[in-house]
């Protein structure tokens, strides 16, 4: 039996927890076996729970921080009391994504490649049933895939130290010492989503902030700043590709 729960079990657990950690509501999640998988290999959703990586680290068999009784109680009364309490739930139909000074509507049941480097999607966002979902792949400078988020599900590929912080309206995922990572922040009144992050892929390094985008490669540094540009529909936001031994940086 695979350690990863089947899709239908994962979906049931996410819905039960209203799409966040049952302890704090953080939207970046893992799946925990309250009755430990090492003792009995199972994927019984009645004996499992959704936790963020931070709380998951305190729910192991030798941990006294989160006991099975506490987890069963949180499972019945999750931090997100309803879907509308989910940290990435949007009241409006079309949230607006901003990267640098560029904006793009994120339409219902559609996804957008926020960052694509040499045909590898490093950040993708989608807006499904009023909830924001995001995927990201985080590579080391040496080219190793060290962590990824798949539809808000966290998976660390190495034993590196990760700093994951959550507070209402903001999620931060950084690899110490902040060489790679991603931050997503949103304004619940305007539905404006902003992001920043550092990303490596092969010989390309991309730094994204609310003010600018820097792309560094063996050919040098390119800075992309487009003022007051609102993009209505895009399938891909920022693309970094190589043409005739030179890198091309473009929006959409």
N, C-alpha and C positions, 0 to 999 in steps of 0.2 A: 504494500500500500504506500502510495506517495505521501510524504509529509504535508504537501500542499492540499488543502481541502478542495473538493469539487466546486465547480462554479455555482451550482444551485445552493450549496451550503454557505459559500461566501456571500452570495446575494441575500440570503435569508438573514444572516448575521448583521450585514450592513443595514438592512431595512429595520431590523429589530432595534439597533442602536441609533437609528435616525442619522446614519452616515457619519458617525464620529466615535471617538474613544468613549467608552461608557463612563470613564472616570473624569475626563476633562473636556470632551467634545472635539478634540483635535481631529481634523479631517484626514490626516495621514495615519494610516492604520495598519495593524497586523492582526493575525488571528491566534488566539490563545486557547489551549486546551485546559480548562479548569481541572478536569480529571486528566492527569498528565499523560501525554502521548507515549512517553517512555514506559509507563506502567501498563498502558493498554492502547494499542493502535486503533484509533477511532476518529471519525469526523462527525460525531453526534452534535448537531447544533444546539441541543438542549444542555450540553455540557461544554460548550465553547462560548467565547466572548470576543468582542472587538476591542482592542487596546491600541494606543499610540506606542511607538517604540520606547518612549521614556517609561510609561507605566508597565509595558511588557517586561522591561528589564527588572521590575520589582515584583514580578508575579511568578517567579520560578519555584521549583520544588523546595529549595532551601531558603526562600525568602519569607520574612515575617511582615513585610510591608503591606502586601496584599494577599490575604488569606483566601482560600476557596469560598468560605462563607461570605466574605466581603465582596468577592467577585460575583457570586450568585445574586447578592442584593443589588449590586450595581447593574447587573444584567436586567433585573426587573425594573430598575429605576435609573435609566441612563442619564448622563449629563445633558444630552440633547433630549429634552422632554417631548419634543415633537419635531417633525421635519423642518418646520419653520425656524426652529432653534439651531439648525445645522449651521456651522460657520460659513458654509459656502452656498447657502440658499439665497435666491434672488427673487424679490417680489415682482420686479419688472420682467417683461418678456425678452428684452435684448440688453444684457450687460455690455459695457464698453471696455475693451481691453486697450491699455496704453503701454507702449514700449518706446522708450525715448519720448519724443514729442509726437509720436505717431499713434493713431487710434484706429481701432477696428471693432465693428459690431460683432459680437459673438452670438450667433443666432441659435434658436432652439433646435436641439437634436442634430447639430452640426459641429464639426471639429475644425481646428485650424492649426497648422504647423507654425508655432510662434518662432522657432529657431530651427533652421535646417542647414547643416554644414556638410558639403560634399555628399549630398543625397542621404545623409543620416539625420533623422529627426531627433533633435535633442530636447525640445520642449513642444508639447502639443496640449491644447486645451479644448475642452468640449463642454457644452451646456445641455444637460440631459434632464428633462422633467424638473426644471427650476433649480438644478444643482450643478455647480461648477465641478468638473473633474479635470485633473491634469496628469499628464505623463511626462517624465523626464528621465534622461539617461545621463549619468554623471561619470565621465571618464577621468582618469588621472593624467598627469602630464606625460606619463610613460605609455599611455594608450590603453590602460586596463580599465574595463568597466567595473567600477567600484560600488555603485549603488544605482538603483532605479526606482521610480514610482510608476506603477501601472494602474491607471484609473484610481488614484489616491492610495493604492496598496504599496507599502514600503517593502523593499528588499535590499539588504546590504550584501554585497558580494565578497567583502573582505572584512578583516577584523579592525579596520581603521576606526578612529574616534570621530563620531558624528555629534554635532550640536543641533538638536531639533528643538525649536522653541515655538510655542503656540500661545497666542492671546487673541481675544476676539478681534476679528478683522485682519489678522496677520499670521502668516506661517513662515518660519525660517528653517532652512535645512542647509547646514554648512559643515564641510569637512575641515577638521582642524589641521593646519592653522589658517582657515578661511581661504584656502586656495581655490576650491570649487564649491559651488552651492547655488541655492535658489531662494529668493524671497518673493512672496506674493502678498500684496496688501490691497484691501478694497474698502471703498466708502459705501456703506449700506444705504445712504440717502441718495447718492447719485448713481450707484451701480458701476462706478469707475474702478477697474482692476488695474493695478500697477505692479510691475515686477522688476526685479534686478537679479543679477546672477553672474557667476564666472563659470565658463565652460571650456573644456578642452576636447578637441577631436583631431586625431592624428597630429599634424603640425600647425593646427589653427587654434588660437585662443580668442574667445569672445567674452568681452565684459559689457554687460547691459545694465544701464541705470535709467531712472526716470528722465535724466537729462540728455544722455548720449549713448551711443553704441561704439565701442572700440573693437576692432578686429586686428589681431596680430598674427603674422605668419613669418615664414622664413624670408618673405619678400618685403617685410616691414610692417608698419602700422597704418591702418586706415580708420578714420573716424567718420561715422555717419550721423549727421544731425539734420533732420528735416523739420523745420519750424511750421507749426500750425497746419499740419497735414492730417485730415481726418479721412480715413479709408473706410468706405461703407461695406464692401464685401471683398474678402480675400480668402483663398485656400491656403496660402502660405505667406507668412509675414516677413521674416528676414531670411534670405538665402545667401549662403556663402559657397561659391562654386569656383572651379578652376578652369580657365580658358587660356589656351596657348601659353602655358607655364606661368600665367598671372592669375591672381585671385580676383574674383568679381563679387562685390558686395551690393546687394540690391534689396529693395523692399518689394515683396510680392512678385 
